[in-house]
């Protein structure tokens, strides 16, 4: 059974904090916990996220330590990285895309 999110605790919804459960502090709390969550699920990995563009951190890029990832562009819809694999001479660029459901956000 699905239940709606509790957006305001005992005092109801907070005004002026957007649609982030817990407001800005809640979004920051989620961002701070995200790398720890990833490391508890997948050992010896690094993670790159886009929380600075969206309170949900819609894009998570996770990679093993033997891969070198360098972000070159980040937005709410896209993270582009250069990727260099340990045993390869040449690297490549890789885009990671979140396609929003909203036509307006995809522009």
Secondary structure by P-SEA (a helix, b strand, c coil): cccccccccccccccccccccccaaaaaaaaaaaaaaaaaacccbbbbbcccccccccbbbbbcccbbbbbccccccbbbbbbbcccccbbbbbbbbbbcccccccc
